Amino acid sequence: MSNKAENIRIKDIAQMAGVSVGTVDRVLHNRGKVSEENLKKVRTVLKIVDYQPNLIARSLASKKQYNIIAIIPSFKRGEYWESISKGIDKAGDEFEDYGVHIHKLFFDQYNNHSLEATTNILFESSFDAILIASHFSESVIRLSQKLDEMQIPYNYIDSNIPEQKQLAYFGTNSFNSGAIGAKIILNTIGNNADILVTRMIHTGNQNSNQCISREKGFCHYLQQVGYTGNVHYVNMEIESPVHNFKALDEEFCRKDKIKGAIVFNSTCHMFANYMRIRNIHGLTVVGYDVIDENAKALKEGFISVLIAQRPQFQGYNGIRSLCEYLILKKNPKKENFMPIDILIKENVDYYNEQ
């Protein structure tokens, strides 16, 4: 914001809108009655001048403390969710002086029972807002409905569940990112070569909401363009490389028409390791997320394209919008789609994941 915008007074806003100072005050603090006509005038002027009250002055005056809890998958160094966590920390640091405290609760992204256990822990503490990695849709919907009853605001990141009452979503359009994966593969291998889809199996009765949406977009695109090849599916397990190699060997020894492959989450490096050891080349492979292991496989040629979604930016904006809502009563746009970035070995080193 420019210095001029920062110096705009309530008196100035009232004059521009043609209303009283008291009317502007009621709009800013959401108190008292304001006619629909005057409300519209004041909000239009606020938008024009990009007016925001002084956050520090307001928070110091109220001395109110805010507790925000982020529920995200646990991670190891260099993994996708580490970037999300860094974005959360960045926003938390910026709003620490405004009485905001960020706490994290972790769950196993390959076990929906773990998310259920984590949400049970959540309600043992007090909190003002929640950031939710909407990984398992059924569990997240149950959590969301309980938060709705408690009138607790919450944001989604990573994947969206549009029909819920979340304050906002920050992430990519998962359906479209799956369609982009299909388009990239078919542009290389044509419409009649076979494609291998690897699925990471989860413990429990729910799969990743993100992967489900991507696969729907992928299959929709194949149908839309009249794909005539065959799609083969391999179920993989995150901690069972022996099982994974055996399952992949069975597919490749029987299906010599396979020319493309896709992995709908950040574990594409596991499939790349198989290709590296089996000395498989010439396969068009699409994966997701620019974690270190995926980037290495991309540069070595075992992954053709990575589709990325700016995870730090998701975590940062997910927390920031909750802070602005709690302190300023500022309602964010409900759907905030991240760019869908397409990376190849020639540009991956210059990618800014934020």
Beta strands, then each sheet from edge to edge (+ up, - down):
strand 1: 66-73
strand 2: 100-107
strand 3: 129-133
strand 4: 154-157
strand 5: 168-171
strand 6: 194-200
strand 7: 231-236
strand 8: 258-263
strand 9: 284-288
strand 10: 305-308
strand 11: 335-337
strand 12: 341-343
sheet 1: 2+ 1+ 3+ 4+ 5+ 11+
sheet 2: 7+ 6+ 8+ 9+ 10+ 12-
end
